[in-house]
Amino acid sequence: MKGAAVAEHDPFPGGHHRPGPRRSQPVPPGRARRARRRGPRPAFYFTTAGTLIVVGCSAGAIALGGGALDRDARTTSAGSGTVVPAAADTYVVREMPGKGFGTAKKITASLWPSWHTEAYVAFDVPAGTPRVTKARVEVVFDRPENRPRDVELRSLPGSWTESDTSWTNRPVAGPVVATAVTRGDRILFDVGSVVTGPGRYAFAITNGSPGSAASLHSRETGEGPRLVLRTRRGDRPSPSPSASGGTPEQTATSLPTPGPEPTWEVPEPTTPPSGGTPGGGRTLCGVSLNLKSGETFQRALTRMDGEYGGLETVRLFYRGVPPAWPGNPNTGHRPPIISFKLAPKDVLSGKYDKAFTTWFATAPSDRDVYWVYYHEPEDNIASGEFTAADYRAAWRRLRTLADKAGNPRLHATLVLMGWSLDPLSKRDWRDYYPGRDVIQVLGWDVYNLGWKKGRYDDPSLMYDRVIATSRAEKLPFGVAETGSFLVKGDNGDRRAAWLRATNAYLAKNQALWVAYFDLDWSTGDFRLLDPQSKTAWREFC
C-alpha cells in the first residue's frame, strides 16, 4: 500500500493506490509538474492539516456584474456583491521542512501517512469597502481524487510572505472559524462573523481526514481562492488590479518525464558486510504510524505504543530523504522500517548521493534498520511515470552508497504488492527486482481481499506465494503492510481470530516482522477500533 505514504507527493500521480480486490493499499498521490507563482506552476497529489497563507500585496475588489466579473464593484437594488481575489496563498510540507511552494498552481491540505501539508491564504479588503453584511471564502478543487469529507478554515495570526514561508517557519493556525462539507468541486466557508470591513484577513485551511488531500487551485490559475462579500447597498468599492502573468516552470518536487532504458553505468554494490541474519529469530509486531491532525511524529508513536502495549517495530513513510538520525520520530532501540520516495532519474543523476552517504554513515549500528526505496512501484511503472530499468538502477546506486557505511545492520528492503505474485495480475515481480546482490530483505504488502464476500481469507491463501517466492530467493521476508476492513456482521470477534491466526502463521514461517496498516483510509477504515481486534494485536506485541 502506499504509504501510504502516496501522492501529496502530493508527489506521484499514481501515489498510494486505493485498496481494491486486486491490489494492495493506497499511498499518497504523486506530484504533478508545477509552474512558477506569478506564472503557472505545477500541481500535485499528497497530505495533513492544511492552511492558506497571507501575504503583503494589496488586492482590489472585483464585483459581480450580471453573470460576469467586473473590474468595478456594482451596486444593485439588492445590495452589492464584491469578489476579492487572494492577495497571497501557499502551502507547506512537513516532510520537506525547508521548501517553499509560493509559486505553485495549487495549495493543499493533506493528511497521508507520509505526506502532511497545510495551506495558507490571505485577502486584502480595500479601504473604502462599505460595511460587510455577509462574507464567504470560496476555493476550488484542482483534482477529484482522495478528497476529504470536510475541511476546516482557521484564523491565521501574524505576518509572513508567500515567497519565504516553509514548514520550518510556518505561522501557527488559530481556532476554527468555519467548517465545510466537501460537495462538488467548490468549498464554501461562511466567514461573516470574521470579515466585517477593510483590512487583511488570513486563514489556514486544515484537513483532519486521514488518507485524503484537499488539493485546490491557487491564485495563479484564474480559479484561485476568493473572498465573496455582500456589502451595504448603494456603495461602490475600489477597482481591482489586473492579475500578473508569468511563465510556467517545473519545480524540484515534480517527477521528471519518464526516460528510456538507462544507458549509463551504475556502480555495483560491494560484497555485503558480515553480520548475522536480521530479526534475531522472532517475528516483531508493528504498525504503520498514524498521525492525527496536529500531532507530531513523536507524539503519535507514544500514543500508539500505549494502545498496543509497546510496538516492536514501526513502519515510517517519507517523501524525500529521511530525517537525520535519530530520526523523526525517534524510535529508540527498536528496528524501524523506513520507506522513502525519490524519482529514479534524480537518484541516478547523483542528486542525492551526498545526503544518503551521510544518512547511511550516521545510521545506528546497535539495531537493524530496514530501508525501503520507493515501495510498491508497480502502478507507477505501469502508468509510465518511470521505467522498471530506471527503478532497478536507482536501487543499485543507493545500495552502493549504503555499503560505503560498512554497517551490517542496514538492510536494503524491497517492498512490493503481494498482488504482483498472483497470475491474475499479469505481472512478473522480477521486473522490479534489482537482484539478490542488491536486495537483502523482501517486504510484501498483503491485504484481506475476501472482505467483499464477508470473509477473512485464510492466512495460507494470502501468504503462501509470498513465503515461497522469498524462500526461492533465499532471502528473509517481512509483511510491511497488512489489514482488513471489519466485514459486515462482525462485531470484531471474527477479525480478532483472523489476526491471531495470521500472526501465528507468519511467525511459524519466520517472517521478520508484521506491520498492521492501522489507518482510516479514503477507501475504508482499517483501524482496529473494536476491543477484540485491538486486544488481538496487543497480544501479538
Summary of the structure (lengths in Angstrom):
residues: 541
radius of gyration: 24.8
end to end distance: 22.0
largest distance: 84.1
contacts: 2079
relative contact order: 0.14
helix: 19%
strand: 27%
